């Protein structure tokens, strides 16, 4: 059974979208959501649905109020009734089969409407038989009628083309282009707008005028949100993302103290690959990692590079972990003195548990879900998605996600987390 969804609230009021089977997420986060809503009160992952042949189930939600069906609270995993009113916080919606017609007013979504639709479905077979008979006797007439309308249809098509050009002749649509495949009478509209609402208005115009169209419009607001999210997962939380003078590009500003050399050198490639519509970046970020370079140099000089691992904290403290014998302890004291002279106490080296009873660091991962597809990723309880090479909130980088284990890395230390069945 093919289903569609209709919205009765917000900017998308009156919009209907066909649904494919499988997991379907509604929310404001363009990275996590399959359908993006920008209305106030819509959470990043507002509603998680499971689309099945038999209907739609509610898997999870982030709104404060429990979702309701016809004013009654529903249970997690419950199969929803088609053509009934559904409320999830500020969101009002319903669903039906693709061929069914949903009412324009959500107050008409009642059980009586279900009975009416079921009654209509009982007569479907009879209507099909009548339709076939009528169609056989109408083929010649329809063919002649289409030939007769060919001339006027072309005139309407040209008129709609001029109307669309006039509609797009606005300052906010200056980066929008339009071309036409006349043999298909297809309007191909593409380019860039500043925000999702402007893209939605163009979409509504095309739909309301029944224009056959292909929409290739990207929102700069959405591109910036996606770039910020990816930078966050890579551990670069203080980088500023701004519009660029070149359309489709973004500018990066700020300062970072420590970078993952592999991910940083491939940053433009990673962002262009993962952010739909992004043409390129202008990277103006200043890298300030002289203190770490000096530390690595001193660790090599004092032959402690393979003995100690380091971890930089936000308060300019660099913690070092490892087992030191008496000779190595003396070498570390000399290293510390040299480092302090160089940076005049701006950064402090702190040796943690410098004996053979090092306390193992506990890592707690509240995993909500794991995907082992072509691009594996984790979803934590904060509803954030972390793929390979992403940095977790605890500072570790994911290097591998397998069916029985997750491998993390922090500095030179590898951490293996075994998954329980």
C-alpha positions in Angstrom: 0.0 0.0 0.0 1.4 3.5 -0.9 0.8 6.2 1.7 1.0 10.0 1.7 1.2 12.5 4.5 -0.7 15.9 4.8 0.2 18.7 7.1 -2.4 20.9 8.8 -0.1 23.4 10.7 2.8 25.8 10.1 4.4 26.8 6.9 3.7 23.4 5.3 -0.1 23.6 5.9 -1.9 22.0 3.0 1.3 20.2 1.7 1.0 16.5 0.9 4.0 14.2 0.4 4.2 10.6 -0.7 6.0 8.3 1.7 8.3 5.3 1.0 8.4 2.3 3.2 10.9 2.4 6.1 12.1 4.7 8.8 11.0 8.3 8.3 12.1 11.3 10.5 10.3 14.6 10.7 12.2 17.5 12.3 14.1 20.8 12.0 17.6 19.3 11.7 18.5 19.0 8.0 21.1 16.3 8.7 19.0 13.9 10.7 15.5 14.6 9.3 14.0 13.1 6.1 11.4 15.9 6.0 12.5 19.3 7.3 10.1 21.6 9.1 11.3 25.1 10.1 8.3 26.1 12.2 8.7 27.3 15.8 8.3 24.4 18.3 9.6 21.7 15.9 12.4 19.8 17.5 15.6 18.6 15.7 14.1 15.1 15.6 10.5 15.8 16.3 8.8 12.6 15.2 10.2 9.2 14.1 7.7 7.1 12.0 7.9 3.6 10.6 6.2 3.4 7.2 4.8 -0.1 6.5 2.4 -1.8 4.1 -0.3 -1.9 6.7 0.0 1.7 7.8 2.3 4.0 9.9 3.7 3.4 13.4 5.0 6.1 15.8 8.5 4.9 16.9 9.6 7.9 19.0 9.1 11.6 19.5 11.0 14.6 21.1 8.0 17.0 21.7 7.1 17.4 25.4 3.5 16.3 24.9 2.6 12.7 24.1 1.4 12.5 20.5 -2.4 12.1 20.2 -4.8 10.5 17.7 -8.2 12.2 17.7 -7.4 13.7 21.1 -6.4 10.4 22.7 -2.7 9.8 23.7 -1.0 7.0 21.7 1.6 4.5 22.8 5.1 4.1 21.4 5.0 1.7 18.4 1.2 2.0 18.0 -0.2 1.6 14.5 -2.0 4.8 13.6 -5.4 4.9 11.8 -5.4 6.6 8.4 -7.5 9.6 7.7 -7.5 10.5 11.5 -6.2 13.6 13.1 -2.7 13.3 14.6 -1.1 15.9 17.0 2.5 16.0 18.0 3.1 19.2 19.9 2.7 22.1 17.5 2.5 19.7 14.5 -1.0 18.6 13.2 -1.0 16.0 10.4 -2.8 12.9 8.9 -2.1 10.3 6.3 -4.0 8.2 3.8 -3.4 6.1 0.7 -2.1 8.0 -2.3 -5.5 7.7 -4.1 -7.6 8.9 -1.2 -8.4 12.6 -0.7 -7.9 14.1 2.7 -10.1 17.0 3.8 -8.7 20.5 3.9 -9.9 21.1 7.5 -8.3 18.9 10.3 -11.7 19.1 12.2 -13.1 16.9 9.5 -10.7 14.1 10.3 -13.0 11.8 12.3 -13.9 8.2 12.4 -16.9 9.1 10.2 -14.5 10.1 7.5 -12.9 6.6 7.8 -16.3 5.0 7.3 -17.0 7.2 4.3 -13.7 6.2 2.7 -14.3 2.5 3.4 -17.7 2.8 1.8 -16.1 4.4 -1.2 -13.6 1.5 -1.4 -16.4 -1.1 -1.5 -17.6 0.4 -4.8 -14.2 0.6 -6.3 -14.6 -2.6 -8.3 -17.9 -1.5 -9.8 -16.5 1.8 -10.8 -13.5 0.2 -12.5 -15.8 -1.9 -14.7 -17.8 1.1 -15.7 -14.7 3.1 -16.3 -13.3 0.4 -18.7 -16.5 0.3 -20.7 -16.6 4.1 -21.0 -12.9 4.3 -21.9 -13.3 1.8 -24.8 -16.0 4.0 -26.4 -14.1 7.2 -25.7 -10.7 6.5 -27.2 -11.4 8.0 -30.6 -13.2 11.0 -29.0 -10.3 11.7 -26.6 -7.7 11.4 -29.3 -9.5 14.0 -31.5 -10.1 16.2 -28.4 -6.4 16.2 -27.5 -5.5 17.2 -31.1 -8.0 20.0 -30.9 -6.5 21.3 -27.6 -2.9 21.1 -28.9 -2.9 24.7 -30.1 -4.4 26.4 -27.0 -2.3 24.2 -24.6 0.9 25.6 -26.2 -0.4 29.1 -25.6 -1.1 28.3 -21.9 2.3 26.8 -21.6 4.0 30.0 -22.8 1.9 32.1 -20.6 2.8 30.1 -17.5 6.5 30.4 -18.5 6.2 34.2 -18.5 4.3 34.2 -15.2 7.0 32.1 -13.5 9.8 34.4 -14.8 7.9 37.4 -13.4 7.4 35.6 -10.1 11.2 34.8 -9.8 12.1 38.4 -10.7 12.7 39.4 -7.1 15.9 40.3 -5.2 15.7 37.3 -2.9 15.6 35.0 -6.0 18.5 36.6 -7.8 20.5 33.4 -7.7 17.6 31.3 -9.1 17.7 30.1 -12.7 15.1 28.5 -14.8 15.3 26.4 -18.0 12.6 24.5 -19.9 12.5 21.1 -21.6 9.8 22.0 -24.1 9.3 18.4 -25.3 8.3 17.4 -21.8 6.9 20.8 -20.8 9.1 20.5 -17.8 10.2 23.6 -15.7 13.6 23.0 -14.2 14.2 25.6 -11.4 17.5 25.6 -9.7 20.0 27.8 -7.7 20.3 29.2 -4.2 18.1 31.0 -1.7 19.0 32.3 1.7 16.6 30.2 3.8 14.2 27.3 3.7 11.1 29.4 3.7 12.0 31.1 0.4 12.5 27.6 -1.2 9.1 26.5 0.2 7.4 29.5 -1.4 8.8 28.7 -4.8 7.7 25.1 -4.3 4.2 26.2 -3.4 3.9 28.5 -6.4 4.8 25.6 -8.8 2.4 23.2 -7.1 -0.5 25.7 -6.9 -0.2 26.4 -10.6 0.0 22.7 -11.5 3.3 23.2 -13.3 5.3 20.1 -14.1 8.6 20.9 -12.5 12.0 19.7 -11.2 13.3 21.6 -8.2 17.1 21.9 -7.7 17.1 24.7 -5.1 19.5 24.8 -2.2 19.1 26.8 1.0 22.2 28.6 2.2 20.8 28.5 5.7 20.5 24.7 5.5 24.1 24.4 4.0 25.5 26.4 7.0 23.6 24.2 9.5 25.0 21.1 7.9 28.6 22.5 7.9 28.3 23.4 11.5 27.1 20.0 12.4 29.9 18.2 10.6 32.5 20.5 12.2 31.0 19.8 15.6 31.3 16.0 15.0 34.9 16.5 14.0 35.6 18.4 17.3 35.9 21.9 15.8 33.2 23.6 18.0 34.5 27.2 17.9 34.7 27.7 14.1 32.4 30.4 12.8 30.5 29.7 9.6 29.5 32.7 7.4 28.1 33.4 3.9 30.7 33.8 1.2 30.6 36.4 -1.6 30.5 33.5 -4.1 27.1 31.9 -4.1 27.2 28.2 -3.0 30.4 28.8 -1.0 30.9 29.4 2.7 33.7 31.2 4.7 35.2 29.6 7.9 36.7 31.9 10.6 38.1 31.3 14.0 41.0 29.7 15.7 41.7 26.1 16.7 44.4 24.9 19.1 44.5 21.3 17.9 43.5 19.6 14.7 43.3 16.1 13.4 45.7 16.5 10.5 44.0 13.9 8.3 40.5 15.3 8.6 41.7 18.9 8.5 43.7 18.5 5.3 40.6 16.9 3.7 38.1 19.3 5.2 37.0 20.8 1.9 36.6 17.4 0.3 34.6 16.0 3.3 32.2 19.0 3.4 31.6 19.1 -0.4 30.9 15.3 -0.3 28.5 15.4 2.7 26.8 18.8 2.3 24.3 18.8 -0.6 24.6 22.0 -2.6 28.0 23.2 -1.2 30.4 24.3 -4.0 33.4 25.0 -1.8 34.9 26.7 1.3 37.2 29.6 2.0 39.1 28.5 5.0 40.4 31.5 7.1 40.8 29.5 10.3 44.0 30.1 12.2 45.7 27.0 13.7 47.3 27.6 17.0 49.0 24.3 18.0 52.6 25.5 18.6 52.5 24.3 22.2 51.5 20.7 21.1 54.2 20.7 18.4 56.8 21.7 21.0 55.5 19.0 23.4 55.8 16.3 20.8 59.3 17.6 19.9 60.3 17.4 23.6 58.8 13.9 24.0 60.9 12.7 21.2 64.0 14.5 22.5 63.7 12.9 25.9 62.7 9.5 24.5 59.2 9.6 26.1 57.2 9.7 22.9 56.3 6.0 23.1 55.8 6.1 26.9 53.5 8.9 27.5 50.2 9.9 25.8 48.8 13.4 26.2 45.3 14.9 26.3 44.7 18.7 26.1 42.0 20.1 28.4 40.0 23.3 27.8 41.7 25.2 30.8 45.2 25.0 29.1 46.1 21.9 31.1 47.8 19.1 29.2 47.5 15.8 31.0 50.0 13.0 30.3 49.5 9.4 31.1 51.9 6.5 31.3 54.2 4.4 33.5 57.6 6.0 34.2 60.6 4.4 35.9 63.1 6.5 37.9 65.2 7.5 34.9 62.1 8.4 32.8 60.6 10.4 35.7 63.8 12.5 35.8 63.6 13.0 32.1 60.0 14.2 32.4 61.0 16.8 35.0 63.6 18.2 32.6 61.0 18.2 29.8 58.6 20.0 32.0 61.1 22.7 32.9 62.0 23.2 29.2 58.4 23.5 28.3 57.6 26.0 31.0 60.5 28.2 29.9 59.2 28.2 26.3 55.6 29.0 27.1 56.0 30.9 30.4 53.3 29.0 32.4 50.6 29.6 29.7 50.2 25.9 29.5 50.6 23.5 32.3 51.8 19.9 32.0 50.2 17.5 34.5 51.5 13.9 35.0 48.6 11.6 35.9 49.2 8.4 37.9 52.9 8.1 36.9 53.1 4.5 38.3 52.2 1.1 37.1 48.7 1.3 38.6 47.2 3.6 36.0 43.4 3.9 36.5 41.6 2.9 33.4 39.4 5.6 32.1 35.7 4.6 31.9 33.9 5.6 28.7 30.1 5.7 28.9 28.3 5.6 25.6 24.5 5.9 25.8 23.9 4.3 22.4 20.4 4.7 21.0 21.0 3.0 17.7 23.6 1.6 15.3 23.6 1.5 11.5 26.0 -1.0 9.8 25.1 0.0 6.2 27.5 1.3 3.6 28.3 4.3 5.8 28.1 3.0 9.4 27.1 5.4 12.2 25.9 5.6 15.9 23.0 7.5 17.3 23.5 8.5 20.9 20.8 9.4 23.5 21.3 13.1 22.5 19.8 12.1 19.1 23.1 13.1 17.4 24.5 11.0 14.6 28.2 10.0 14.7 29.8 8.4 11.7 33.4 7.1 11.2 36.0 9.9 11.9 33.5 11.8 14.0 34.5 13.0 17.4 32.3 12.0 20.4 31.4 14.4 23.2 34.0 12.7 25.4 36.7 13.5 22.9 37.4 10.1 21.3 37.4 9.7 17.5 35.4 6.8 16.0 37.8 4.8 13.7 35.6 1.7 13.1 32.0 0.5 13.7 31.6 -3.3 13.4 28.8 -5.7 14.2 30.4 -6.7 17.5 32.6 -3.8 18.5 33.3 -0.1 18.2 36.9 1.1 17.9 37.8 4.6 19.3 41.0 6.5 19.3 42.2 9.4 21.4 45.7 10.8 20.8 47.8 7.6 20.3 45.5 5.4 22.5 43.2 2.9 20.8 40.0 1.9 22.8 37.8 -1.1 21.9 34.2 -1.3 23.1 32.7 -4.7 22.8 29.0 -4.7 22.0 26.7 -7.1 23.9 24.2 -9.2 22.0 
